[in-house]
Each structure stands twice: as C-alpha cells, then as structure tokens.
Amino acid sequence: MKKQFLIFISAAVFTVLFYNEEMGVNLSVFALLLLLAQLVMVPSLIRDKKALLLASCVLLSSLSHAWLLSFASFVSVIVSSFVFRYYVTDPKLRLVTQALVYLTNWPAFIVQVFQIESWFEFDKNGSKQTFTKIFSYFLIPFLILSVFFAVYVSSSEWLSGWYNRYEWDFNILMILVFVFGFYVSFVFWRSNVYNVFKVLDGRLLWDFSKQQQGSTKPTIEGIPLEFELRSGIITLLCLDVMLLFFIVVFNLENAGQSILHISEYSDRTHDQIYLIIGSIFMAMLVILFFFKDALNFIKNNGKLLLFAKIWLVLNGILIVSAFYQNTLYVQELGLTYKRLGVYLFLILCAIGLCYSYLKIQFKRKNFYLVDRMSWVVYFTLILCPLINWSSVITAYNLKQEDADLYYLEHQLNGNERVLLKYYKQRNLAVPEEVEKRIAYYKNLPFLSSQFYYKSMEQ
C-alpha cells in the first residue's frame, strides 16, 4: 500500500479513536492496528524471530495499557510501536540509532511534509501533477487554515459566540485531532532514516578490529601508553581503597543509627541512596574511560584488569548495602513508587556492572555496554507496566500498623480492589474519594475506559 494512503487512513482512524475521548483503550487499539497492518503488508515478519519478539512487546504493552493506564504503560506503547516500525524499515539498525532517528523525525516533519515526492507516490501516467495540485492547492492550505481558524475562534469570545450560533457539519476539535493524527501517522509511516544515521550505525560495533587490537597508539594525546597504563593502575587502586573504606563506614553508620525523626531519616536515606546510584554510574564511566582502546591489549595490563575487576566487585557490594538499607527503609515507612524506583535503579546498576565486567573480560568496545544496557532499559520499560504496582504498594502498606491511608486513597490509582477488600474486612465505610473515582472510570465510554475498572463489581 502506498505511503500516502497509509498516512491518511491512519490519521482517520486516529480521529475516530481519540475524538472526544480520554486516553484509554483507544491508544492500545491504535497501536495494535498499526502492528497488524505491518504484519499483513510484510508476511515474512511472521518467520522472523526478532520481529515476533518485538511484536510481542507491542502486544504486551498495549494490553497492559488497556488494563490500567499509567505513564509507564503509555511510554511503553509508544516506544515499542516505533521500535518495531524501525526494525521493519531497517532490521540492522541499532536500538541507540533508532532512538536518534525517532528524536529527529518529529521536528523533521516540518520539512518532510513539503517534500511531496518523497512520500506521495504516483504513477507516471500524468496523475502525479494532479495529485500534487490537489495536495498543494487544497490540502495544505486547508490544514494550516483550520489550525489557525480554531486558535482564533477559541481565543475570542465574540468569534466563539458567532461560531456557536450555527450548526456546522464539522467540529474544530475534530479537525485538530485529525491534524495531530496526520502528524503522528506521518512520522510513524515515513520512518525516514537519513544516511548520516546509517553511516553512524555501521560504526557502532562490539568488537575491535585486528588493526585496533595491534595498535599501540595512546588514547590520550601527549601521554605515552605506558604512563597511561600506570595512571590507570594508580587511579583504580586508590578508588578500590577509598570505596572499601566507604562501604565499611556506610554500613557501620546505618547500623548504629535509629529512626528518631521520620522526616530526617527519610531525607538522609534518600540522599545516601541517590549518591550511591550516582557513584555506581560513574564507576561504569571509569571502566569505559580506561578500557576504550589500546589498554585492552597492551602487555602487562594484568594489574589494571585486576584492580578494575575489584572495583566492579566492590561496587556490587555497595549495591547490596544500598538494597539492604532501602529494605529497612521500606519496612519502617512502607512502600511508595519512589522506593520501588530505588530498587529498580539498583537492579539496573547491578546489570550494568555485570556487562562492564564482560566488556573488560572479553575486550569489547564501549558500545557493547551501551548497546546491552539500551536493550535492558527497553525490556524493563515493557515488563514493568505488566504489574499493578499500586496494588502491590497498597497490599504491603495495609499490613503495617501505621498505614498512610490518605496516600493510598488519594495519590494512587489502580488499587481500589485492595482498598475495597480492606474496608469490607473491617466493616469500614468506603471513602467518598474512592467511590467517586471508581464511578468515574466505570462510566467512561469504551474507548476511554480501562479494563481494570470495567471489570470491577458494582
């Protein structure tokens, strides 16, 4: 199917799904229709294992978003849909390159939409000029004028009153939704990969070439390679000693302090864990700095490798200490999204340290670590929304003696089942806030709905 038809059909479907609707099932339906269209147009994808894996990610993220809307589920639907689209466009494209293409294609729309021949496909029998005239003389002016007409009318009480005096066959909001749908559909189906990104992608390799392996060129201009090696050994040795000392102090300090004031304890714990996460991230940067080129292959680099591995192991111990400290924090004050986020970042840091170890062990390029971690983050984004974390937080906190009911009732969505069960077991009245929220989401139309609320009993 020609691109112009895909773009306009997708824009029309977008308008039907989102006009006068809230965000809900409609986004999942739109993502699944785009996925189905690509599978139908390219049947060979069914036999491609990686394509099926990426398609499964789109399916899972769409289902999780349809069940219970969250910012994470929204982002996962968008990201997974575009990752699959770019894979269909160019299967060899790296995930990091896809991110760059994605970020540039949105603003590039302003230029690309006027390059009619690049996306408006024609036969050579003379219809090209006709389609060009229709697009140039009617469609573009209509879209632009519609947007400004809507802005001017909505900005003036007099014009708005004049407009509302008449019945029109079209609605300004519908036009705006269609224009936005055209924008999204154009960026999606156009999926233009510029040559500069293809060149960059071709240079993003895991392994050093044989020429690079035999090179003795210093990585820092003006510093001999031997001096650079000794600098790395001295730096890593000092870092190992410093980190070992910090680990001992950190654990002794936290073991010797009791929780006297909740606010002070909370601030101190957050500050410590954030600094630890930052230090672990910088630890990976240190490895990338010293093992980016020739130091991987230079002779007598055994001490450098040893101290680097000790550095990674000590950072792993620091992660365990921070994990334990956050657990004590949760046991005292309960779960929140922020505390769950700390667990997530610590796990990601641990995975990053493992890949850093594999990088220096197998003498791979820095891009190996970047590429592996980009996929780890991607799959984390897909898997996290599959769990209803609000229910997990609520179920855990209600087991505590001093549960913060205001936080559970007013600042979380998707935990109403757990709350209703809690109220019923204790013969408590359901708060008005919870009742209103349940009634609101249950009464939304299908396209704006979330299946979590639709499946709740009356």
Secondary structure by P-SEA (a helix, b strand, c coil): ccaaaaaaaaaaaaaaacccccccaaaaaaaaaaaaaaaaacccccccaaaaaaaaaaaaaaaaaaacccaaaaaaaaaaaaaaaaaaacccccaaaaaaaaaaaaaaccccccccccccccccccaaaaaaaaaaccaaaaaaaaaaaaaaaaacaaaaaaaacccccccaaaaaaaaaaaaaaaaaaaccccaaaaaaaaacccccccccccccccccccccaaaaaaaaaaaaaaaaaaaaaaaaaaaaaaaacccccaaaaaaaaaaaaaaaaaaaaaaaaaaaaaccccccccccaaaaaaaaaaaaaaaaaaaaaaaaaaaaaaaaccccaaaaaaaaaaaaaaaaaaaaaaaaaacccaaaaaaaaaaaaaaaaacccccaaaaaaaaaaaacccccccccccccccaaaaaaaaaaaacccccaaaaaaaaaaaaccccccccccccccc
